[in-house]
């Protein structure tokens, strides 16, 4: 999902996506420790997604955009 599409979401939808991203990161870390994760770059992409969601939520909170 692109950043502009993410900015159009409501606060509740952003919170749901953030929770899902945190769960996905937890699952990836679990797979990493059990040596089942093939593509370790997924963890970085999910962390970036979490950072984007948190930034957009903060922007909405402050009324920047």
C-alpha positions in Angstrom: 0.0 0.0 0.0 1.3 3.4 -0.9 1.8 6.2 1.6 -1.0 8.3 0.0 -3.4 5.5 0.3 -2.4 4.9 3.9 -2.9 8.6 4.7 -6.5 8.3 3.5 -7.3 5.6 6.1 -9.1 6.4 9.3 -7.4 6.2 12.7 -9.1 2.9 13.5 -7.9 1.3 10.3 -4.4 2.6 10.9 -4.4 1.1 14.3 -5.6 -2.3 12.9 -2.8 -2.2 10.3 -0.2 -1.3 12.9 -1.3 -4.2 15.1 -1.2 -6.6 12.1 2.3 -5.3 11.2 3.5 -5.9 14.8 2.1 -9.4 14.7 3.8 -10.1 11.4 7.1 -8.8 12.8 6.7 -11.1 15.8 6.0 -14.1 13.5 9.1 -13.2 11.3 11.3 -13.0 14.4 10.0 -16.4 15.6 10.7 -17.9 12.2 14.2 -16.3 12.2 15.1 -17.8 15.5 13.9 -21.3 14.5 15.9 -21.0 11.2 12.7 -21.2 9.1 12.9 -17.7 7.6 14.3 -17.8 4.0 14.2 -14.1 3.2 15.6 -12.1 6.1 14.9 -8.8 4.3 11.2 -9.1 5.1 11.9 -8.1 8.7 13.3 -4.8 7.5 10.4 -4.1 5.2 7.9 -4.8 8.1 9.9 -2.5 10.4 9.7 0.2 7.7 6.0 -0.3 7.4 5.5 0.0 11.2 7.5 3.3 11.1 5.4 4.7 8.3 2.2 3.8 10.1 3.4 5.4 13.3 4.5 8.5 11.5 1.1 8.9 9.7 -0.7 8.3 13.0 1.3 11.0 14.7 0.7 13.4 11.7 -3.0 12.9 12.1 -2.7 13.4 15.9 -0.9 16.7 15.4 -3.1 17.7 12.4 -0.1 18.2 10.1 -1.7 16.9 7.0 
